[in-house]
Amino acid sequence: MAHQFKYIIVGGGLAGASAVEGIRSRDDSGPIALFAREAHLPYDRPPLSKGLWSGKTTLENLQVFPESFYTSRNVHLFLGTEVTEVDARKNQIVDAEGHRYAFDRLLLATGGTPRRLSFGEGVLRYFRTVDDYLLLRQEAGPGTSCVLIGGGFIGGELAAALTSAGVHVSMLFPDAFLLQKILPKDLALFVTEYYRSKGVVIHDGDVPKDAVRSGGAIRVTTRNGQTLTCDLALAAIGLNLHMEVAKKAGLTVDNGIVVNALLQTSRPNIYAAGDIAYFPSPSLGHSIRIEHWNNAQSQGRHAGENMAGAGKPFEYLPYFYSDLFDLGFEALGDLDPRLTTFADWREENREGVVYYLDSGLVKGILLWNVWGKVDEARNLIDAGRHFRAPDQLRGTL
């Protein structure tokens, strides 16, 4: 016989924890079950590659909510429990041990795990969880060397964090520049050279072929014939989404689990939020998927409210942010350098606003070392105002 809950949340990250808050804002008592693959209470991930290394935060402050938050709100925690099946016909989930749990409303907020290379098993490290952080922090002492594979968000943040901790970092990635997929070419070039000035060795336009342990060291060989020797090899090459249970349940998937404006999947009593949700953005005029903190927080809470009957469309455009040594940014919308870009610099490449336009409409905004402007930037994108010439945006933010 299945255990019965009014609400079940599958996913122990920020989206899942925020959904509890959303449900309880409308329903004080309906029993909630939260299932997490990790054995930890839900915690914030951004500090793992940012604030924990700089001392701006501590492990004790990672938790989204303390345990008392859940116990006082009639939330049953199933930590370290993997959900392997959603039986959409019976409105039940099944865990790895075959136990069944019935629901009225279900939220899938399963996130993902780091994308892995086809070689280097047991040699290459991957980074996403607090346990990954603890292991890396233990091994990455001052004077150690690290080959970091990947030139995107997490690769850039980890390279900065490790370098600041005294680790000798070499970066290996296939693009010509760091963050090339989101930054205009001139800014991406500046960031790449800035990293070099901080002591990071950049191997651009190359990819790893193999990674083996040899004589107490790790040797990474590359497509271009290089051999990089290091103490640690770390791959940060993206996320594999946990969508297996959604696919098996017959839910519609695309670039994530497809949801409508209410964050409902193709089964109206099953919702999705966070990294895995492919949701319509009225601001941008197309569906998007966002793997960042603000999306998980805002969307998780919103899904929880709708599970409890709010019936409100999710129209918010989440922002995202990053710290890269003493460079930092907040951004919204489509950051695609193939769009028309206009940079309004206060100090070239150090402080300013970059606008991304499509047919005269602002579709993305990068606030580069500019703070406190996220709401204004969101309002500008939401307004859908047409600009005949990009330089009409000068001084707007």
TORKOL-4160 file (C-alpha; in steps of 0.2 Angstrom, whole numbers, padded with zeros to 4 digits, m for minus):
397
<pt num="1" X="0000" Y="0000" Z="0000"/>
<pt num="2" X="0007" Y="0017" Z="m0005"/>
<pt num="3" X="0010" Y="0031" Z="0008"/>
<pt num="4" X="m0001" Y="0045" Z="0004"/>
<pt num="5" X="0004" Y="0064" Z="0003"/>
<pt num="6" X="m0006" Y="0079" Z="m0003"/>
<pt num="7" X="0011" Y="0086" Z="m0011"/>
<pt num="8" X="0026" Y="0077" Z="m0016"/>
<pt num="9" X="0042" Y="0086" Z="m0021"/>
<pt num="10" X="0056" Y="0076" Z="m0030"/>
<pt num="11" X="0072" Y="0086" Z="m0029"/>
<pt num="12" X="0082" Y="0092" Z="m0014"/>
<pt num="13" X="0089" Y="0108" Z="m0021"/>
<pt num="14" X="0084" Y="0126" Z="m0020"/>
<pt num="15" X="0069" Y="0124" Z="m0031"/>
<pt num="16" X="0062" Y="0110" Z="m0020"/>
<pt num="17" X="0065" Y="0119" Z="m0004"/>
<pt num="18" X="0057" Y="0135" Z="m0011"/>
<pt num="19" X="0042" Y="0125" Z="m0017"/>
<pt num="20" X="0038" Y="0120" Z="0002"/>
<pt num="21" X="0038" Y="0139" Z="0006"/>
<pt num="22" X="0026" Y="0142" Z="m0009"/>
<pt num="23" X="0014" Y="0128" Z="m0004"/>
<pt num="24" X="0014" Y="0133" Z="0014"/>
<pt num="25" X="0010" Y="0151" Z="0009"/>
<pt num="26" X="m0007" Y="0145" Z="0004"/>
<pt num="27" X="m0010" Y="0128" Z="0013"/>
<pt num="28" X="m0005" Y="0127" Z="0031"/>
<pt num="29" X="m0007" Y="0108" Z="0034"/>
<pt num="30" X="m0008" Y="0097" Z="0018"/>
<pt num="31" X="0006" Y="0084" Z="0021"/>
<pt num="32" X="0021" Y="0087" Z="0010"/>
<pt num="33" X="0035" Y="0074" Z="0006"/>
<pt num="34" X="0052" Y="0080" Z="0000"/>
<pt num="35" X="0064" Y="0067" Z="m0008"/>
<pt num="36" X="0082" Y="0071" Z="m0011"/>
<pt num="37" X="0096" Y="0061" Z="m0019"/>
<pt num="38" X="0109" Y="0069" Z="m0007"/>
<pt num="39" X="0109" Y="0065" Z="0011"/>
<pt num="40" X="0110" Y="0084" Z="0015"/>
<pt num="41" X="0096" Y="0096" Z="0018"/>
<pt num="42" X="0093" Y="0107" Z="0003"/>
<pt num="43" X="0107" Y="0120" Z="0002"/>
<pt num="44" X="0112" Y="0134" Z="m0010"/>
<pt num="45" X="0125" Y="0129" Z="m0023"/>
<pt num="46" X="0133" Y="0146" Z="m0029"/>
<pt num="47" X="0144" Y="0147" Z="m0014"/>
<pt num="48" X="0152" Y="0131" Z="m0018"/>
<pt num="49" X="0162" Y="0140" Z="m0032"/>
<pt num="50" X="0161" Y="0157" Z="m0025"/>
<pt num="51" X="0159" Y="0163" Z="m0007"/>
<pt num="52" X="0166" Y="0147" Z="0002"/>
<pt num="53" X="0183" Y="0150" Z="m0006"/>
<pt num="54" X="0184" Y="0168" Z="m0002"/>
<pt num="55" X="0177" Y="0167" Z="0016"/>
<pt num="56" X="0161" Y="0177" Z="0012"/>
<pt num="57" X="0151" Y="0162" Z="0018"/>
<pt num="58" X="0153" Y="0146" Z="0028"/>
<pt num="59" X="0147" Y="0128" Z="0027"/>
<pt num="60" X="0135" Y="0132" Z="0041"/>
<pt num="61" X="0126" Y="0145" Z="0031"/>
<pt num="62" X="0123" Y="0134" Z="0015"/>
<pt num="63" X="0106" Y="0127" Z="0020"/>
<pt num="64" X="0091" Y="0135" Z="0012"/>
<pt num="65" X="0081" Y="0132" Z="0028"/>
<pt num="66" X="0086" Y="0124" Z="0045"/>
<pt num="67" X="0078" Y="0107" Z="0049"/>
<pt num="68" X="0066" Y="0115" Z="0060"/>
<pt num="69" X="0058" Y="0124" Z="0045"/>
<pt num="70" X="0053" Y="0107" Z="0038"/>
<pt num="71" X="0047" Y="0099" Z="0054"/>
<pt num="72" X="0037" Y="0113" Z="0060"/>
<pt num="73" X="0028" Y="0113" Z="0043"/>
<pt num="74" X="0023" Y="0095" Z="0042"/>
<pt num="75" X="0036" Y="0091" Z="0029"/>
<pt num="76" X="0042" Y="0073" Z="0028"/>
<pt num="77" X="0060" Y="0072" Z="0023"/>
<pt num="78" X="0067" Y="0058" Z="0013"/>
<pt num="79" X="0085" Y="0062" Z="0012"/>
<pt num="80" X="0097" Y="0051" Z="0002"/>
<pt num="81" X="0082" Y="0043" Z="m0007"/>
<pt num="82" X="0082" Y="0041" Z="m0026"/>
<pt num="83" X="0065" Y="0041" Z="m0035"/>
<pt num="84" X="0066" Y="0029" Z="m0050"/>
<pt num="85" X="0049" Y="0030" Z="m0057"/>
<pt num="86" X="0033" Y="0041" Z="m0058"/>
<pt num="87" X="0018" Y="0031" Z="m0061"/>
<pt num="88" X="0007" Y="0045" Z="m0068"/>
<pt num="89" X="m0008" Y="0034" Z="m0071"/>
<pt num="90" X="m0009" Y="0030" Z="m0052"/>
<pt num="91" X="m0002" Y="0046" Z="m0046"/>
<pt num="92" X="0012" Y="0038" Z="m0037"/>
<pt num="93" X="0031" Y="0038" Z="m0036"/>
<pt num="94" X="0042" Y="0024" Z="m0033"/>
<pt num="95" X="0059" Y="0025" Z="m0024"/>
<pt num="96" X="0075" Y="0014" Z="m0028"/>
<pt num="97" X="0069" Y="0001" Z="m0015"/>
<pt num="98" X="0052" Y="m0001" Z="m0023"/>
<pt num="99" X="0042" Y="0009" Z="m0010"/>
<pt num="100" X="0027" Y="0018" Z="m0017"/>
<pt num="101" X="0021" Y="0035" Z="m0012"/>
<pt num="102" X="0004" Y="0043" Z="m0018"/>
<pt num="103" X="0001" Y="0061" Z="m0022"/>
<pt num="104" X="m0012" Y="0073" Z="m0027"/>
<pt num="105" X="0001" Y="0086" Z="m0034"/>
<pt num="106" X="0019" Y="0082" Z="m0039"/>
<pt num="107" X="0034" Y="0093" Z="m0042"/>
<pt num="108" X="0049" Y="0087" Z="m0052"/>
<pt num="109" X="0064" Y="0098" Z="m0047"/>
<pt num="110" X="0077" Y="0085" Z="m0050"/>
<pt num="111" X="0091" Y="0096" Z="m0058"/>
<pt num="112" X="0105" Y="0086" Z="m0065"/>
<pt num="113" X="0123" Y="0079" Z="m0063"/>
<pt num="114" X="0139" Y="0085" Z="m0071"/>
<pt num="115" X="0142" Y="0080" Z="m0089"/>
<pt num="116" X="0155" Y="0067" Z="m0089"/>
<pt num="117" X="0169" Y="0063" Z="m0102"/>
<pt num="118" X="0170" Y="0045" Z="m0109"/>
<pt num="119" X="0188" Y="0043" Z="m0101"/>
<pt num="120" X="0197" Y="0046" Z="m0085"/>
<pt num="121" X="0186" Y="0037" Z="m0074"/>
<pt num="122" X="0193" Y="0038" Z="m0056"/>
<pt num="123" X="0205" Y="0051" Z="m0062"/>
<pt num="124" X="0195" Y="0066" Z="m0067"/>
<pt num="125" X="0185" Y="0076" Z="m0054"/>
<pt num="126" X="0168" Y="0083" Z="m0057"/>
<pt num="127" X="0160" Y="0097" Z="m0047"/>
<pt num="128" X="0142" Y="0101" Z="m0041"/>
<pt num="129" X="0138" Y="0095" Z="m0023"/>
<pt num="130" X="0144" Y="0100" Z="m0006"/>
<pt num="131" X="0154" Y="0084" Z="m0005"/>
<pt num="132" X="0163" Y="0088" Z="m0021"/>
<pt num="133" X="0168" Y="0105" Z="m0013"/>
<pt num="134" X="0174" Y="0096" Z="0003"/>
<pt num="135" X="0185" Y="0084" Z="m0007"/>
<pt num="136" X="0192" Y="0097" Z="m0018"/>
<pt num="137" X="0195" Y="0109" Z="m0004"/>
<pt num="138" X="0205" Y="0095" Z="0005"/>
<pt num="139" X="0216" Y="0091" Z="m0010"/>
<pt num="140" X="0218" Y="0108" Z="m0018"/>
<pt num="141" X="0231" Y="0116" Z="m0006"/>
<pt num="142" X="0242" Y="0130" Z="m0010"/>
<pt num="143" X="0256" Y="0125" Z="m0022"/>
<pt num="144" X="0246" Y="0111" Z="m0030"/>
<pt num="145" X="0242" Y="0111" Z="m0049"/>
<pt num="146" X="0225" Y="0108" Z="m0057"/>
<pt num="147" X="0220" Y="0106" Z="m0075"/>
<pt num="148" X="0203" Y="0113" Z="m0077"/>
<pt num="149" X="0193" Y="0107" Z="m0092"/>
<pt num="150" X="0179" Y="0119" Z="m0098"/>
<pt num="151" X="0178" Y="0138" Z="m0101"/>
<pt num="152" X="0160" Y="0142" Z="m0096"/>
<pt num="153" X="0152" Y="0149" Z="m0080"/>
<pt num="154" X="0158" Y="0135" Z="m0068"/>
<pt num="155" X="0175" Y="0133" Z="m0076"/>
<pt num="156" X="0178" Y="0152" Z="m0075"/>
<pt num="157" X="0172" Y="0153" Z="m0057"/>
<pt num="158" X="0182" Y="0138" Z="m0051"/>
<pt num="159" X="0198" Y="0144" Z="m0060"/>
<pt num="160" X="0196" Y="0161" Z="m0051"/>
<pt num="161" X="0193" Y="0152" Z="m0034"/>
<pt num="162" X="0207" Y="0140" Z="m0035"/>
<pt num="163" X="0219" Y="0152" Z="m0041"/>
<pt num="164" X="0215" Y="0164" Z="m0026"/>
<pt num="165" X="0218" Y="0149" Z="m0015"/>
<pt num="166" X="0236" Y="0147" Z="m0021"/>
<pt num="167" X="0233" Y="0133" Z="m0034"/>
<pt num="168" X="0242" Y="0133" Z="m0051"/>
<pt num="169" X="0227" Y="0132" Z="m0063"/>
<pt num="170" X="0228" Y="0128" Z="m0082"/>
<pt num="171" X="0212" Y="0129" Z="m0092"/>
<pt num="172" X="0208" Y="0119" Z="m0107"/>
<pt num="173" X="0193" Y="0122" Z="m0118"/>
<pt num="174" X="0188" Y="0121" Z="m0136"/>
<pt num="175" X="0183" Y="0139" Z="m0139"/>
<pt num="176" X="0195" Y="0154" Z="m0143"/>
<pt num="177" X="0190" Y="0163" Z="m0127"/>
<pt num="178" X="0183" Y="0161" Z="m0110"/>
<pt num="179" X="0164" Y="0163" Z="m0109"/>
<pt num="180" X="0163" Y="0165" Z="m0128"/>
<pt num="181" X="0146" Y="0158" Z="m0129"/>
<pt num="182" X="0138" Y="0173" Z="m0119"/>
<pt num="183" X="0150" Y="0188" Z="m0121"/>
<pt num="184" X="0154" Y="0199" Z="m0136"/>
<pt num="185" X="0171" Y="0194" Z="m0143"/>
<pt num="186" X="0180" Y="0209" Z="m0137"/>
<pt num="187" X="0174" Y="0207" Z="m0119"/>
<pt num="188" X="0178" Y="0188" Z="m0120"/>
<pt num="189" X="0195" Y="0192" Z="m0126"/>
<pt num="190" X="0198" Y="0204" Z="m0112"/>
<pt num="191" X="0192" Y="0191" Z="m0099"/>
<pt num="192" X="0204" Y="0178" Z="m0106"/>
<pt num="193" X="0219" Y="0190" Z="m0105"/>
<pt num="194" X="0213" Y="0195" Z="m0088"/>
<pt num="195" X="0214" Y="0177" Z="m0082"/>
<pt num="196" X="0231" Y="0175" Z="m0090"/>
<pt num="197" X="0237" Y="0191" Z="m0080"/>
<pt num="198" X="0231" Y="0182" Z="m0064"/>
<pt num="199" X="0242" Y="0167" Z="m0068"/>
<pt num="200" X="0230" Y="0156" Z="m0076"/>
<pt num="201" X="0238" Y="0146" Z="m0090"/>
<pt num="202" X="0225" Y="0146" Z="m0105"/>
<pt num="203" X="0225" Y="0132" Z="m0117"/>
<pt num="204" X="0211" Y="0137" Z="m0129"/>
<pt num="205" X="0205" Y="0129" Z="m0145"/>
<pt num="206" X="0209" Y="0111" Z="m0138"/>
<pt num="207" X="0201" Y="0097" Z="m0129"/>
<pt num="208" X="0206" Y="0082" Z="m0119"/>
<pt num="209" X="0208" Y="0065" Z="m0126"/>
<pt num="210" X="0213" Y="0055" Z="m0111"/>
<pt num="211" X="0218" Y="0057" Z="m0092"/>
<pt num="212" X="0228" Y="0044" Z="m0083"/>
<pt num="213" X="0237" Y="0043" Z="m0066"/>
<pt num="214" X="0256" Y="0040" Z="m0068"/>
<pt num="215" X="0269" Y="0040" Z="m0055"/>
<pt num="216" X="0259" Y="0050" Z="m0042"/>
<pt num="217" X="0253" Y="0063" Z="m0055"/>
<pt num="218" X="0239" Y="0065" Z="m0068"/>
<pt num="219" X="0243" Y="0067" Z="m0086"/>
<pt num="220" X="0230" Y="0075" Z="m0097"/>
<pt num="221" X="0233" Y="0072" Z="m0116"/>
<pt num="222" X="0225" Y="0083" Z="m0129"/>
<pt num="223" X="0219" Y="0082" Z="m0147"/>
<pt num="224" X="0232" Y="0095" Z="m0152"/>
<pt num="225" X="0246" Y="0083" Z="m0145"/>
<pt num="226" X="0249" Y="0092" Z="m0128"/>
<pt num="227" X="0253" Y="0083" Z="m0112"/>
<pt num="228" X="0248" Y="0092" Z="m0096"/>
<pt num="229" X="0254" Y="0086" Z="m0080"/>
<pt num="230" X="0245" Y="0090" Z="m0064"/>
<pt num="231" X="0240" Y="0085" Z="m0046"/>
<pt num="232" X="0221" Y="0087" Z="m0050"/>
<pt num="233" X="0211" Y="0086" Z="m0066"/>
<pt num="234" X="0194" Y="0094" Z="m0065"/>
<pt num="235" X="0180" Y="0094" Z="m0078"/>
<pt num="236" X="0167" Y="0107" Z="m0079"/>
<pt num="237" X="0158" Y="0105" Z="m0095"/>
<pt num="238" X="0140" Y="0106" Z="m0092"/>
<pt num="239" X="0125" Y="0097" Z="m0084"/>
<pt num="240" X="0116" Y="0081" Z="m0088"/>
<pt num="241" X="0098" Y="0084" Z="m0083"/>
<pt num="242" X="0089" Y="0071" Z="m0073"/>
<pt num="243" X="0074" Y="0068" Z="m0084"/>
<pt num="244" X="0073" Y="0049" Z="m0085"/>
<pt num="245" X="0058" Y="0048" Z="m0073"/>
<pt num="246" X="0049" Y="0061" Z="m0083"/>
<pt num="247" X="0052" Y="0052" Z="m0100"/>
<pt num="248" X="0047" Y="0035" Z="m0093"/>
<pt num="249" X="0031" Y="0044" Z="m0086"/>
<pt num="250" X="0027" Y="0050" Z="m0104"/>
<pt num="251" X="0029" Y="0068" Z="m0100"/>
<pt num="252" X="0033" Y="0080" Z="m0114"/>
<pt num="253" X="0051" Y="0084" Z="m0115"/>
<pt num="254" X="0062" Y="0095" Z="m0126"/>
<pt num="255" X="0076" Y="0106" Z="m0120"/>
<pt num="256" X="0070" Y="0100" Z="m0102"/>
<pt num="257" X="0053" Y="0096" Z="m0096"/>
<pt num="258" X="0040" Y="0106" Z="m0105"/>
<pt num="259" X="0029" Y="0116" Z="m0094"/>
<pt num="260" X="0015" Y="0129" Z="m0097"/>
<pt num="261" X="0014" Y="0146" Z="m0090"/>
<pt num="262" X="0007" Y="0138" Z="m0073"/>
<pt num="263" X="0023" Y="0127" Z="m0073"/>
<pt num="264" X="0012" Y="0112" Z="m0076"/>
<pt num="265" X="0019" Y="0097" Z="m0087"/>
<pt num="266" X="0008" Y="0088" Z="m0100"/>
<pt num="267" X="0000" Y="0080" Z="m0084"/>
<pt num="268" X="m0009" Y="0095" Z="m0076"/>
<pt num="269" X="m0006" Y="0088" Z="m0058"/>
<pt num="270" X="0013" Y="0086" Z="m0061"/>
<pt num="271" X="0023" Y="0102" Z="m0061"/>
<pt num="272" X="0042" Y="0105" Z="m0065"/>
<pt num="273" X="0054" Y="0119" Z="m0059"/>
<pt num="274" X="0072" Y="0124" Z="m0058"/>
<pt num="275" X="0086" Y="0118" Z="m0070"/>
<pt num="276" X="0075" Y="0105" Z="m0079"/>
<pt num="277" X="0060" Y="0116" Z="m0083"/>
<pt num="278" X="0058" Y="0122" Z="m0101"/>
<pt num="279" X="0046" Y="0136" Z="m0098"/>
<pt num="280" X="0038" Y="0150" Z="m0109"/>
<pt num="281" X="0045" Y="0167" Z="m0106"/>
<pt num="282" X="0033" Y="0181" Z="m0111"/>
<pt num="283" X="0047" Y="0194" Z="m0110"/>
<pt num="284" X="0057" Y="0185" Z="m0123"/>
<pt num="285" X="0044" Y="0177" Z="m0134"/>
<pt num="286" X="0050" Y="0159" Z="m0133"/>
<pt num="287" X="0053" Y="0145" Z="m0121"/>
<pt num="288" X="0069" Y="0145" Z="m0111"/>
<pt num="289" X="0078" Y="0134" Z="m0098"/>
<pt num="290" X="0089" Y="0142" Z="m0084"/>
<pt num="291" X="0102" Y="0133" Z="m0073"/>
<pt num="292" X="0104" Y="0147" Z="m0060"/>
<pt num="293" X="0100" Y="0151" Z="m0042"/>
<pt num="294" X="0087" Y="0165" Z="m0045"/>
<pt num="295" X="0077" Y="0154" Z="m0057"/>
<pt num="296" X="0077" Y="0139" Z="m0045"/>
<pt num="297" X="0071" Y="0150" Z="m0030"/>
<pt num="298" X="0058" Y="0160" Z="m0039"/>
<pt num="299" X="0051" Y="0146" Z="m0050"/>
<pt num="300" X="0051" Y="0133" Z="m0036"/>
<pt num="301" X="0041" Y="0145" Z="m0024"/>
<pt num="302" X="0029" Y="0149" Z="m0039"/>
<pt num="303" X="0026" Y="0131" Z="m0043"/>
<pt num="304" X="0022" Y="0127" Z="m0024"/>
<pt num="305" X="0009" Y="0141" Z="m0024"/>
<pt num="306" X="0001" Y="0134" Z="m0040"/>
<pt num="307" X="0001" Y="0117" Z="m0033"/>
<pt num="308" X="m0009" Y="0124" Z="m0018"/>
<pt num="309" X="m0021" Y="0132" Z="m0030"/>
<pt num="310" X="m0015" Y="0149" Z="m0034"/>
<pt num="311" X="m0017" Y="0147" Z="m0053"/>
<pt num="312" X="m0005" Y="0161" Z="m0057"/>
<pt num="313" X="0006" Y="0162" Z="m0073"/>
<pt num="314" X="0025" Y="0163" Z="m0070"/>
<pt num="315" X="0030" Y="0179" Z="m0080"/>
<pt num="316" X="0045" Y="0183" Z="m0070"/>
<pt num="317" X="0062" Y="0184" Z="m0080"/>
<pt num="318" X="0075" Y="0177" Z="m0068"/>
<pt num="319" X="0093" Y="0184" Z="m0068"/>
<pt num="320" X="0109" Y="0176" Z="m0065"/>
<pt num="321" X="0126" Y="0181" Z="m0059"/>
<pt num="322" X="0145" Y="0176" Z="m0058"/>
<pt num="323" X="0161" Y="0181" Z="m0049"/>
<pt num="324" X="0177" Y="0180" Z="m0059"/>
<pt num="325" X="0191" Y="0187" Z="m0048"/>
<pt num="326" X="0186" Y="0205" Z="m0046"/>
<pt num="327" X="0176" Y="0205" Z="m0061"/>
<pt num="328" X="0157" Y="0201" Z="m0059"/>
<pt num="329" X="0141" Y="0203" Z="m0067"/>
<pt num="330" X="0122" Y="0201" Z="m0066"/>
<pt num="331" X="0112" Y="0197" Z="m0082"/>
<pt num="332" X="0095" Y="0193" Z="m0089"/>
<pt num="333" X="0088" Y="0186" Z="m0105"/>
<pt num="334" X="0096" Y="0180" Z="m0120"/>
<pt num="335" X="0115" Y="0183" Z="m0119"/>
<pt num="336" X="0119" Y="0177" Z="m0137"/>
<pt num="337" X="0134" Y="0186" Z="m0145"/>
<pt num="338" X="0127" Y="0182" Z="m0162"/>
<pt num="339" X="0114" Y="0195" Z="m0158"/>
<pt num="340" X="0117" Y="0213" Z="m0161"/>
<pt num="341" X="0127" Y="0220" Z="m0146"/>
<pt num="342" X="0130" Y="0237" Z="m0139"/>
<pt num="343" X="0142" Y="0241" Z="m0125"/>
<pt num="344" X="0139" Y="0256" Z="m0115"/>
<pt num="345" X="0155" Y="0257" Z="m0105"/>
<pt num="346" X="0158" Y="0268" Z="m0090"/>
<pt num="347" X="0176" Y="0261" Z="m0090"/>
<pt num="348" X="0180" Y="0250" Z="m0105"/>
<pt num="349" X="0179" Y="0231" Z="m0101"/>
<pt num="350" X="0178" Y="0235" Z="m0082"/>
<pt num="351" X="0162" Y="0243" Z="m0079"/>
<pt num="352" X="0146" Y="0245" Z="m0090"/>
<pt num="353" X="0131" Y="0238" Z="m0098"/>
<pt num="354" X="0130" Y="0227" Z="m0113"/>
<pt num="355" X="0114" Y="0226" Z="m0123"/>
<pt num="356" X="0109" Y="0211" Z="m0134"/>
<pt num="357" X="0096" Y="0216" Z="m0147"/>
<pt num="358" X="0086" Y="0206" Z="m0160"/>
<pt num="359" X="0078" Y="0217" Z="m0174"/>
<pt num="360" X="0079" Y="0232" Z="m0162"/>
<pt num="361" X="0071" Y="0224" Z="m0147"/>
<pt num="362" X="0082" Y="0222" Z="m0131"/>
<pt num="363" X="0082" Y="0203" Z="m0128"/>
<pt num="364" X="0097" Y="0202" Z="m0115"/>
<pt num="365" X="0106" Y="0214" Z="m0103"/>
<pt num="366" X="0123" Y="0211" Z="m0096"/>
<pt num="367" X="0127" Y="0222" Z="m0080"/>
<pt num="368" X="0146" Y="0221" Z="m0080"/>
<pt num="369" X="0152" Y="0226" Z="m0063"/>
<pt num="370" X="0136" Y="0237" Z="m0062"/>
<pt num="371" X="0125" Y="0233" Z="m0047"/>
<pt num="372" X="0108" Y="0237" Z="m0041"/>
<pt num="373" X="0101" Y="0238" Z="m0059"/>
<pt num="374" X="0092" Y="0221" Z="m0061"/>
<pt num="375" X="0075" Y="0227" Z="m0059"/>
<pt num="376" X="0077" Y="0241" Z="m0071"/>
<pt num="377" X="0085" Y="0229" Z="m0084"/>
<pt num="378" X="0071" Y="0217" Z="m0082"/>
<pt num="379" X="0058" Y="0231" Z="m0085"/>
<pt num="380" X="0067" Y="0237" Z="m0100"/>
<pt num="381" X="0066" Y="0219" Z="m0108"/>
<pt num="382" X="0048" Y="0217" Z="m0103"/>
<pt num="383" X="0043" Y="0234" Z="m0111"/>
<pt num="384" X="0047" Y="0227" Z="m0128"/>
<pt num="385" X="0053" Y="0245" Z="m0134"/>
<pt num="386" X="0060" Y="0246" Z="m0151"/>
<pt num="387" X="0077" Y="0255" Z="m0154"/>
<pt num="388" X="0081" Y="0260" Z="m0172"/>
<pt num="389" X="0099" Y="0262" Z="m0168"/>
<pt num="390" X="0108" Y="0252" Z="m0153"/>
<pt num="391" X="0117" Y="0268" Z="m0147"/>
<pt num="392" X="0100" Y="0275" Z="m0142"/>
<pt num="393" X="0102" Y="0264" Z="m0127"/>
<pt num="394" X="0117" Y="0274" Z="m0121"/>
<pt num="395" X="0114" Y="0280" Z="m0103"/>
<pt num="396" X="0098" Y="0270" Z="m0101"/>
<pt num="397" X="0104" Y="0260" Z="m0086"/>
